């Protein structure tokens, strides 16, 4: 079964992936974005966080590879990096570790890889795939003014030029400042309740040209925050990316934000508890100005709790859930949400819901996919004194199980270690732990 047209509002990562999935079911997909889209892998205005590091966790990478089978080879050809078991690690006050979710002093052979590249390169490659899909029409430098209403159903959008575009389904991939909330208010629907964590996180990033791009082994590393002293809210990382560049990202929270000038960046690096970034940058030159990005709070909008919702509309990606970006979960979380959309639209399903009724199954399934990244981020955020907001009290039993499994992993139980890793990496949902 196929449907006439779907419209996607927002042409970023979530919008592009949604277009790829919807093209299998709809006769036409119209992807709309207000930005000018550059013809190459350069940073665009609508993605201010593109200046900073972006990792693809294994759970997200698996989905991207299914949607775009040529992605890995194409990223490799253009300088993207893949990090095997020994290529990504962290320096903590307790020593070097190969897993941030627990202690792991030695790399685990056979563990799933990570992908590291600039956000701009990743989006550029994926955009090229989507633009070549025959039944996808892209409209850049176009604004959506309002939705088209038919009763209490959303039946398309109206552009700022006054052009109506009819649709069986409208996907809101407009990001954190979601269009859905305003549209719900116009129709008189209840807004979803939200969980909020006031993490007050910020990062600043600089691209460097090193004298020797391979001056350190591996693909990249992270320096976690110190446990004692004056700088317990600071951290940083360095990764190799395309064009023989390094990308350095410094992070701080709760008022101790990294600066946005080179002198301040150097001073900030000198306060980290491990010296590795500062030592490597002695033989590297900055090739960009520092860019700062502030993220005041994480928000999880609980659409799954709503009993009524307008037909013909689905928010996705950051419009539903956006999490402290310091944990590199954002893109993989979007992948998991898009996989839900793909599964629900699969025409071979006997219970295949029509587009206007997708929300009933979509929101609960997406909530399950966001539980793990939200919980891991919350546990880390609330471990920092000064974080406020909604601690996930309802996950007490799962937290207890995670602590138990982490202890077993620290004691050498590799089955427990693999399970914790797969949940953290979004390969398995958090509900998996209930069966252990």
N, C-alpha and C positions, 0 to 999 in steps of 0.2 A: 504494500500500500504506500502511496506517496501523496503528499499534500502540495498545495499550490506554491505558497511563498512563506518564507521566514525572514524576519528583519532582525539584525543584531545592532544594538546601539553600543558603540565602542569597539575600536579595531585594535586593541592591544592584545596581550597574550591570551586572556580568557575569550575575547571575541574571535580571534583567529582559530582557536581550537574548537570553539562552538561552531564556526562556519564549516570547518572540516567535517564535523559529525553531522550537522544538519543537511549537508549536501547529499548525504546518502539517502535521505528520506523525502526532502522537499524538491519540487521541480526547480525552484529558484531560491537562492539565498542572497539577500542584500545586506552587505556589511557597511556600516556608516561610521565614519570617524571625523571629528572636527579638525584634526591636525593636517598640516602638510606632511606627507610621508616622504622622507628622503629616498633617493634611488639606491643608496648604498647603506652599509652597516654603521650609520652614524646616529648619535643620540638625538631623539626628537623631543620637542617641547612637552608633549603630553606624558612623558615617562621620566619625571625628575629623578626617580630612584635608579635610572639606568646608568648613572655614573658609578654605581657601587657594585659590590660583588654579588653574583647570582650563581647559586649551585643548583644542579638538578639532582635531587635525592633519588635513590633507586626506584621507589614506588612511582614517582612521576616520570622518570626516564623510561620505564617499561611501557607506560601508556603512550608516551610520545613516539617511541620506536614502533609501536603498533600502528599509530595513526599516520606516521611519516617514515616508512621503512628506509629511506635514503638519508635520514637525518644524521646519523653517526658519521658515515663516510663524508657527507658534505661538510659537516662541522670540522672534521679532521683536515680536509683539504684547505679549509680557510683558517686553520690555525687554532681551532678549539682544542681543549685538553681533556683527556680522560684520566681520572685518578683511580688507580688500582688500590689494592689493600694497603700498600706501604707508601702511597703517594700523598696522602692527606693526613695530617696529624695535628695535635695541639700540645702546647706547653702550658701546663697548669702548675700551681704551687706545689703539687705532689709529684711532678715529673711529667715526662712525655707520655701521651696516650694516643691511641689510634681510634678511640671512640669517645665522643663527648657525652654520650648517654650513660657511660659507666667507665670503670677502670679497664684499660686494655693496653698493656705495656708492649705487646708484640702484635704486628699486623696479622690478621686472620686470612690465610690463603683461601681463595675461592669466594670471598665476600663480594657483594655487588659493588660495581664501580660507581663513581660520581662523575658528572660532567661539569666542566668549568670553562667558561668563556664569557665574553662581555654580553650583557643583556641585549645590546644592540645587534650583535652578530646572530644570536639565537633568534630574536624576533625577525630579523631580516631574512634568514633562511626559511623560517616557517611561513612568513608572509609570501615569499616567492611560491611556495607550494600551493598555498590557498588561492592566490591570484590566478594560478594556472588551472584551477578547477573550472570546468566548462560552465556549470550552472551557478557559479558564485559571481556576483556583481559587486565591485567595491566602489564606494563613493567617499572619497576623502575631501577634506576642506568643506564638509557639509555638517550642519548642525541639525539635530532633532529638536524641534520647538515644543511639541506636545504629542501625546498619543491620540490616536483616533478611537473614539468611543462608539460602541454600538450597545446601547443600554448600559449594563454594568460589565460589559466585555471589552477588552482592548483588542481592536481589530486592525492595528497598523499604527503608523506614525505620520506626523506632518512635519516636514522640514522647515527650516527658517525661511526658505524661499516660498513657502506656502504650498508645496507639493505634497499631496496625500500619497502614501504608499500603503496599500492594503496588505494584510498579512494574516495567516492562520496562527502565527506564533511570533511574539516579540521577545527577544532575549535582551535583558538589561545587563550589559557587560561594561557599564560606565565607571566602575571602580568604587572606591570608598564613599565618595559623595554620590550615592546611588539615586538614579532617577525614579526608581520604584517607590521610594518613600513619599515623594511629592505626588505621584500618580495615585497612590492609595488614598491620600488625603483628599484629592479632588473627587474621587469616587465615593468617599465616605466610608472606606474600609479602615479597620483597626490596624495600626502599625505593629510590627512584630516586637515583642519584648526583646531586650538585648542584655547580654553579659558584657561587662566592660572591665578592663584591667588598665589602670593608670600607670603605665610603665615608664613614661617620659624618657624615651630612648632616642638617641640621635647618632648619626655617623657622618664622617667626612672621608672622602676618598680622593686619591691622587694617582694618576698613571705615571709610571716611571720607565725610562729607557736604561736598562742596566748595561754595564760594560760586558758582562757575561750573563746571558739569559739563563744559563744552567749553573749558576754559582751555588745553588743548593740542590740537593737531591729531592726528588718528588715533584709534586705539582703545586703544593701550597701548604701553609700551616697557619694556625691560629694561636694567639697568646691570650689566654683567658684572664679574667680579672684576678687581682690579688685577693688574698683572704684577710690580710691585715695591713695596717699602714694608712697612708693618706689617699691612696688611689685605688680603692676597692671597687670603684664603679667603672673602671676603664679596661678596655681590651683592644686588640687589633689583629689584623691578619694580612697576609701577603700571598698572592696567587700569580702563577704564570698564566697569561692569556695570549691571544693571537698577536701577530706582528712583533714577536719577541719582546713584548712589554710585560711589566709587572703591574699589578693593581694592588695598592695598599689601601685598606679600609680601617679606620679607627672608630671605635664605638665608645659611647659613654651614656650614662643614664642618670635620672633623678637629679638634674641640675648640673652635673659634671660632664658637659657636652664637649666633644672635640672641636677645635677651632676651624676656621675657614681661611687660614693663611699659612703659607709654607713655614714661616718661622714658628708659628704656634704649633703646626703639625710636628715639626722636629722636636720641640720641647715636650709635646704630649708623648711621642714615641719614647723619649728618654725616661719617662716615668713608668713604663710597663715593667712588670716584674721579671721578664726575660729579655735579653738584649738582642735577640736574633734579627728583628726587623731593622733596628738602628744600625747594626753591623753591616747588613747587606746593602743598605742604602748609601753607604759611604762611597760605593762605586757605581752609583746610579744617579741619573738626572731626571727631575720632574719634567714631564712633557704635557702637563695640563695644570690648570689651576685647581686648588682644592674645591670640592663641591660638598656642601653640607645638606643633610636631609634629616628632618625632625619628624618623629613618630610619637605623638603624645600618648596614644592609647590603642589597645587592641579591642576590637568589637566583634562579637558573635551575635548576629541577629537570628532570633529563634523563629524562623518562618514555620518550622515544623509544629509549633504550638498553635498556629492560627486555625480556626475552624471555617473561615471564609476567606476567599482570595479571588481577585478578578480572573476570569477565564482569559486565555490567550497571552499570558505574561509569565515570564520566569526571570528573576535575577540570578546571577551566577558570579562566581569568583569573589573578589573583594566586596562586591555589593552584598554578599551574604556574610562573609567572615574574613576579617583581616587581622593578622597576628603579627606581633613584634618581629620585624624582618631580620633581627639579629640571629634567628635560628634557622634561616634559609629554608623555610617551609612553604613560602607563598606560592611559588610556581607549581610545586608538586601537589599542593592542596587544590589548586585550580585543575590540574590534570585529573585528580580523583573525582572532582565534581563533574567534569566533562565526561568521564567514563560512566558516571551514573546516567547522564543524559543519553549517551550512546546506547546503553543497555535498555533504557526505557523505550527508545525509539526503534529498537531492533524489530523489524517487521516479522521475524520468525517467532516472536513471543506470542503465546496464545492470549495473554492478558495485556497486549499492546494498547496503552491508553492513547486516546486522540490528543492532539496538541493542546486543545482548550482545557483538558483535564489533567495535564501532566503534573501540575503542582501538588496534587494529593500524594503521589508516590515519590516525586522528586525531592521535596523538602525533608521528609524523614530519612531518606537514603543519603542525602547530602550531609545531614546532621551526623550520621554515623561515620561518614568519611572525614569530617572535621573534628571529631572527638579527640583523636590521638594527638594531632598537632596542637590543638588548643590546650590539652592537658599538659603536654610536655612544656609548652611555652609558659603556662601558668605556674607550674612547679618551679621553673627556673626564675621567672619574674618575682614570684613571692619569696624566693630565697634571698632577695635583696631587700634590705631594710629600707622602708620608705615607699614601697609599692603598695598601692591601695586598689580597691575594687572588689570584684566578685570572684572570690576563690571558689573553685568547683567542688563544693562540699558534697554534692551528690555523687562524686566519683571516689568516695572514701574506700570502698572495697577494691576498686581497681588500683588505687594508689598503694594500698596495702599489698596487693599482688605484685605490683611493679617493684616495690622495695624488696619483697621476698625473692623475686627472680633476679634482681640486680645483685643481691647478696650471694645467691647461688652462682651467678656468673663470675663475681669477684673471687669465688672459691674454686673456680676452674670448671664449672658445669657449662659445657659448650652448647648444649641444647637450650638451656635457659638463656645464654648469651645470644644465640641466634634469634630466639623469639623476641627478646627485648629489642635487638637491632632491627628486625623486620617491622615491628610496630613503630619504632622511632622513625624508620626510613619510609614509612607509609606504604610498605608492601602488603601489610596486613592491617585490618581495622582493629581498634581497641577492643572490640567485643570478642576477639579471639582469646583474650586472656581469661574470659569467663569459663572457658572449657578446660583450662589448665588445672 
